Amino acid sequence: MRGISLAISKFIGKLKQVGLALALLLSVTGCTNRPTEEVRAIQIYQDWELAPGDAIAGHRVLGGLGDISIELKGDSVYAPFDGRVQPNVKGCVIFSTPQIPAYLFRLCGLKRPTLGQVSQGEVIGSGEYLQFAALRRQPDGRWALVEPAVDILERTLKKP
């Protein structure tokens, strides 16, 4: 009987180790309890040959005309308003908010971004760089790249 008890004890110990390893893996990969977000495809008003998500000679394009490049050095990027973060092209997410419904913000270069509903000031992600694009809805439903307002960029880069 003692042998069975010892075997069960060892088995439970192994299960605890596996559980701890699984919890660590999930935390490192950025897995959250948030619902899965669908990819948000947007039609850009301007038509350029190269855009984020494209590839040249096996290298991914990170930014294009209309994007602002910001060196983050590992710092976080924050939700400028209450809103929603959705995947876009590879390496990019779209931030939208009902507070300014005629605008979208495309954020490229973030590692393991938070998807779904976010509150103002909540971390969206972090990385070595950020490619930021502001888009304004056009009357025909397409989106035009516009110059982002400095205060929006500040809200995105500074913790409130």
C-alpha positions as CSV (number, residue, x, y, z in Angstrom):
1,M,0.0,0.0,0.0
2,R,2.9,2.3,0.9
3,G,4.4,1.8,-2.6
4,I,1.1,2.9,-4.3
5,S,0.9,5.9,-2.0
6,L,4.5,6.9,-3.0
7,A,3.7,6.4,-6.7
8,I,0.6,8.6,-6.5
9,S,2.5,11.2,-4.6
10,K,5.2,11.3,-7.3
11,F,2.5,11.4,-10.0
12,I,0.8,14.4,-8.4
13,G,4.2,16.1,-8.1
14,K,4.8,15.7,-11.8
15,L,1.3,17.1,-12.6
16,K,2.1,20.2,-10.5
17,Q,5.3,20.7,-12.5
18,V,3.5,20.3,-15.8
19,G,0.8,22.7,-14.6
20,L,3.4,25.3,-13.6
21,A,5.2,24.9,-16.9
22,L,1.9,25.3,-18.8
23,A,1.0,28.4,-16.8
24,L,4.4,29.9,-17.5
25,L,4.1,29.1,-21.2
26,L,0.7,30.8,-21.4
27,S,2.0,33.9,-19.6
28,V,5.0,34.2,-21.9
29,T,3.0,33.7,-25.1
30,G,0.5,36.4,-24.1
31,C,-2.5,34.2,-23.9
32,T,-5.4,35.9,-22.2
33,N,-9.0,35.2,-21.3
34,R,-10.2,37.8,-23.8
35,P,-12.5,36.6,-26.6
36,T,-10.8,36.0,-30.0
37,E,-10.9,39.1,-32.2
38,E,-11.6,38.8,-35.9
39,V,-9.2,40.4,-38.4
40,R,-10.3,43.9,-39.4
41,A,-9.6,44.5,-43.0
42,I,-9.8,48.1,-44.1
43,Q,-9.8,49.6,-47.6
44,I,-7.3,52.4,-47.9
45,Y,-8.2,55.3,-50.1
46,Q,-4.7,55.9,-51.3
47,D,-3.3,53.1,-53.4
48,W,0.5,52.6,-53.0
49,E,2.5,49.6,-54.2
50,L,4.0,48.8,-50.8
51,A,2.1,48.7,-47.5
52,P,2.6,47.1,-44.0
53,G,2.3,43.3,-44.2
54,D,3.8,43.1,-47.7
55,A,7.1,41.3,-48.2
56,I,10.2,42.1,-50.3
57,A,12.8,39.4,-50.8
58,G,11.6,37.6,-47.7
59,H,11.6,40.7,-45.5
60,R,8.3,42.0,-44.1
61,V,7.4,45.6,-44.8
62,L,6.7,47.3,-41.4
63,G,5.6,50.8,-42.5
64,G,4.7,52.8,-45.5
65,L,3.7,56.3,-46.7
66,G,1.6,57.9,-44.0
67,D,3.1,55.9,-41.0
68,I,4.9,57.7,-38.2
69,S,8.0,55.6,-37.0
70,I,8.6,55.8,-33.2
71,E,11.5,54.2,-31.4
72,L,10.0,52.5,-28.2
73,K,13.1,50.7,-26.9
74,G,10.8,48.1,-25.3
75,D,8.4,50.7,-23.8
76,S,4.6,50.1,-23.7
77,V,1.9,51.6,-25.9
78,Y,-1.4,52.6,-24.2
79,A,-5.0,52.9,-25.3
80,P,-5.6,56.6,-25.9
81,F,-9.3,56.2,-25.2
82,D,-11.7,53.3,-24.3
83,G,-11.9,51.2,-27.4
84,R,-11.2,48.0,-29.3
85,V,-8.0,46.4,-30.6
86,Q,-8.4,44.1,-33.6
87,P,-5.7,42.3,-35.7
88,N,-5.1,43.8,-39.1
89,V,-2.3,42.7,-41.5
90,K,0.5,40.6,-40.0
91,G,2.3,42.6,-37.3
92,C,-0.4,45.3,-37.1
93,V,-3.5,45.9,-35.1
94,I,-6.3,48.5,-35.5
95,F,-7.5,50.6,-32.6
96,S,-11.0,52.0,-32.8
97,T,-13.0,54.0,-30.3
98,P,-16.6,55.3,-30.2
99,Q,-15.3,58.6,-28.9
100,I,-13.9,59.4,-32.4
101,P,-15.7,57.0,-34.7
102,A,-14.5,58.7,-38.0
103,Y,-10.9,57.6,-37.1
104,L,-8.9,54.4,-36.8
105,F,-5.3,54.0,-35.6
106,R,-3.1,51.3,-37.1
107,L,-0.3,50.2,-34.8
108,C,2.4,48.0,-36.2
109,G,5.5,46.4,-34.5
110,L,4.0,45.5,-31.2
111,K,4.8,42.2,-29.6
112,R,1.9,40.2,-28.3
113,P,-0.7,43.0,-28.4
114,T,-3.8,42.9,-26.2
115,L,-6.8,42.3,-28.4
116,G,-10.4,43.1,-27.7
117,Q,-12.0,45.8,-25.5
118,V,-9.5,48.0,-23.7
119,S,-9.8,50.9,-21.3
120,Q,-8.1,54.2,-21.7
121,G,-4.6,53.9,-20.4
122,E,-4.5,50.1,-20.6
123,V,-1.4,48.6,-22.2
124,I,-2.0,47.5,-25.8
125,G,1.5,46.1,-26.3
126,S,5.2,47.0,-26.3
127,G,8.1,46.6,-28.7
128,E,11.3,48.1,-30.0
129,Y,9.5,50.4,-32.5
130,L,6.0,51.5,-33.4
131,Q,4.7,52.3,-36.8
132,F,1.6,54.5,-36.2
133,A,-0.9,55.5,-38.8
134,A,-4.1,57.6,-38.4
135,L,-6.9,56.9,-40.8
136,R,-10.0,59.0,-41.4
137,R,-13.2,57.5,-42.9
138,Q,-14.1,58.9,-46.3
139,P,-17.7,59.4,-47.5
140,D,-17.3,56.3,-49.8
141,G,-16.4,54.1,-46.8
142,R,-12.7,53.8,-47.5
143,W,-10.1,55.1,-45.1
144,A,-7.5,57.8,-45.9
145,L,-4.2,58.1,-44.1
146,V,-4.0,61.5,-42.4
147,E,-1.4,63.1,-40.2
148,P,-1.9,62.0,-36.6
149,A,-2.5,64.7,-33.9
150,V,0.4,65.1,-31.5
151,D,-1.9,64.8,-28.5
152,I,-3.2,61.4,-29.7
153,L,0.4,60.2,-30.1
154,E,1.2,61.5,-26.6
155,R,-1.8,59.6,-25.1
156,T,-0.6,56.5,-26.9
157,L,2.9,56.7,-25.6
158,K,2.5,58.0,-22.0
159,K,0.8,56.2,-19.2
160,P,-2.0,58.4,-17.9
